[in-house]
Amino acid sequence: MWCSSWRLRAAPWFQRIFPPAKQDKVEALFERHGSAGMFLGRFLPGLRAPIFFTAGSMKVSYLKFICFDGFAALISVPFFVWLGHWLWVTFQDNIEELNRTLAMTHSFSRWIVVIAAVAAVGLWLWSKRAKKNT
């Protein structure tokens, strides 16, 4: 099975869906974070399927995969069910208000991403400087 997964990964049609750069990125995630990569995979929309595929092609045990993904699902699924219910109860009579609120949420999300990116770069630079000084 391992050999056939590598043949599949080399197929041209598969590389259009899951390009080698993304394959390398997912493998690096597994190498750097180990099993936490499977847990994080459930929360990364563009990488969920590639992470799960890579877990299978790297022969991660089925029980280990189910445990990590199941634990992540215990967090994410109830949250999204609650969010859908809350949105329906709050905005069921006023879809226009829902659209305005979602637009505002997107704006806040962009700022959160920008702040997180700046913090991540700052932390990376700080750790790089700390390594040079030691």
N, C-alpha and C positions, 0 to 999 in steps of 0.2 A: 504493500500500500504506500509506503514512504516513497518508493521510486516513482510510482504513478502520480503522486502529488507533485513531484518535481517536474515530471513531464507536462502535467497540466499547467503549472506555473510558467513553463516555457512556451506554451501555445500562444500564437499571435492574438487570437480572439480574447484569450484570458488576460493578456498583457494590456489590451485596450481598456478592460474593465478594472484591472488591478495592476497598474504599471510597476515596473521594477523599482522605481524610486519609492513608491508606497510600500511595496513588499519589504524593501530594506528598512524603511522607517518602522514598520510593525515588528520586524525581527529585532531591531535595536531596542524597541520598547520592551520586548520580552527579555532580552539579554540584560538590560539595565534594571528593570523592575521585577522580573520574574513573575510570580503568580499574581502580583498586584496588577500587572498588565491586563490580565483577564478580567479582574474586578473593574478596573478603570474602563475597559472596553465597552461596557454597557452604557457608560455615560458620554462616549465620544461618537456623535452621530455619523460622521463620515468614515470612521475607522471601525465601527462595530463588526460588520461582516468580515472585513479583512483580518481583524484580530482573531475572530472565531475560526476562520479558515486556517490561519497560521498556527493556532493552537492545535488544530487537528493534524496539520501537515508536520508539525514538530513532535507529534506523538505524545501530547499532554494526556495524562490519564483521564478517562471519561469522568470518573468520580471527582477528581480534583477540579475539572472544568465545571461540572454541575454545581459543586459546592461554592466556588468563587462567583460564578455567574448567578447562581440562585440567591446568594447573599446580596449581591448588587441589585437583583430584581426585587428582593424584599424591601429595598430602600426606594428604588425608582418607580416601580409600578404603583404602590399606594400613593406616592406623591402626585403622580400625574392623574390618577383617578380622582384624588381630592381636588386637584387644581381644576379639572374639567367640571366637577360637581359645583365647586365654588363659583366658577365663571357662569355656569348655567343659572344657579340660584340668584346671583347678583345681577346678571344682565339679560335674563330671559325675555323681558319685555322691551328691551331697548338695545337692539343690535348696533345702532349708530354709536351709542356710548361705549359699547364693547370695542368697536373699531378704534375709537379715539384713545381708549385706555391701552389697547394693545400697541398703538403707534407710540404712545408715551413710554410704554415698557421697553419697546425696541430702542428708544433713545437712551433710556437708563442703561440698558444692556450694553450698548456701544461704549458708554462711559466706563462701565465696570470692566469691560474687556481692555480698554485703553489703560486704565489704572493698573489692572493686573499685569499687563504686558510691561509697563514701565517698572513696576515693582519687581517682576521677574528679571528684567535686564539689570536693574540695580543690584539685586541679590547676586546675580551671576558675576557682575563686575566686582562686587565686594568680596565674594569668595575667591575670585581669581587673584585679586590684590592680596588677600590674606595668605594664599598659597605662596605667592612670590616673596612675602616678608618672612616666611618661616623656613 
